[in-house]
């Protein structure tokens, strides 16, 4: 256990411990976890740096660092992850919200929408963010995982959109009715052959069914392409997140399904990130 050290000394020791365990950016994680152990904002860690940690905080910090050293994700230790300026509760039952997905949010918000469908809702970060940003819209989120549906429902309540959000357990379009002017999805797109290349944080601690289709990584897009013509209004938009090499294949699937105006939207690093398509009028 980290002894009677100052906060600064404890952070130095924790950083060294995480670095030895192969954790990326150990200093950042040591700082964030100290703030969590001390129950303060991360921006205030500098203020307590000269102070000796209380035994309670030191023990809590030691436990957090020990868990991070075996590659438990920081978000799971904190119980939340920030996304598009809001904090979402997360657990090992849902995919961690990621900054790259904000590209899909920006694309979705570039045009008006009233009725939204989010396929594979997970934590609810996409559905809830879009409803929070468009207060006149309503939406449905589906997920095959009951635990994910419960997590999304809790986040909808936290962000006060529950009256406009319906969360359904469904295998893609299986339990869906009606039509929508915007359909979005961040489906499992990692191929089986790529799974071993993932970091331990992702491979061992995020839900496998949210990561891979156990095939070539395009299975979810085939399901979406097959079903979307029955649920997307004329002129409605489809936006899906993709892996950086999948843009042309996913665009081709959507074109073959009768969608038009397909285009690939890059992320801030210039990698293909979102495929857009529109239902012809």
PERA-V526592 format. One record per backbone hydrogen bond with DSSP energy under -1.0 kcal/mol. NH is the residue of the N-H (numbers start at 1). CO is the residue of the C=O. Records with the same first field share a line. If there is no record, write none. Layout:
NH = CO ; CO
This chain:
5 = 3
7 = 51
8 = 49
10 = 6
11 = 7
12 = 8
13 = 9
14 = 10
15 = 11
16 = 12
17 = 13
18 = 14
19 = 15
20 = 16
21 = 17
22 = 19
23 = 18
29 = 25
30 = 26
31 = 27
32 = 28
33 = 29
34 = 30
35 = 31
36 = 32
37 = 33
38 = 34
40 = 35
44 = 41
45 = 42
48 = 44
51 = 48
53 = 5
58 = 54
59 = 55
60 = 56
61 = 57
62 = 58
63 = 59
64 = 60
65 = 61
66 = 62
67 = 63
68 = 64
69 = 65
71 = 68
72 = 67
77 = 73
78 = 74
79 = 75
81 = 88
83 = 86
86 = 83
88 = 81
90 = 79
94 = 91
101 = 98
102 = 99
103 = 100
105 = 101
106 = 102
107 = 103
108 = 104
109 = 105
116 = 138
117 = 182
118 = 140
119 = 184
120 = 142
121 = 142
124 = 121
128 = 124
129 = 125
130 = 126
131 = 127
132 = 128
133 = 129
134 = 130
137 = 134
138 = 114
139 = 164
140 = 116
141 = 166
142 = 118
143 = 168
149 = 145
150 = 146
151 = 147
152 = 148
153 = 149
154 = 150
155 = 151
156 = 152
157 = 153
158 = 154
159 = 155
160 = 157
161 = 156
164 = 161
166 = 139
168 = 141
170 = 143
172 = 170
174 = 171
176 = 173
180 = 231
181 = 115
182 = 115
183 = 237
184 = 117
185 = 239
190 = 211
192 = 215
194 = 191
197 = 194
198 = 195
203 = 199
204 = 200
206 = 202
210 = 207
211 = 208
212 = 208
222 = 218
223 = 219
224 = 220
225 = 221
226 = 222
227 = 223
228 = 224
230 = 227
231 = 228
232 = 228
233 = 180
235 = 279
236 = 233
237 = 181
238 = 277
239 = 183
240 = 275
241 = 185
242 = 273
246 = 243
250 = 246
251 = 247
252 = 248
253 = 249
254 = 250
255 = 251
256 = 252
257 = 253
258 = 255
259 = 254
260 = 278
263 = 276
265 = 274
267 = 271
270 = 267
273 = 265
274 = 265
275 = 240
276 = 263
277 = 238
278 = 260
279 = 236
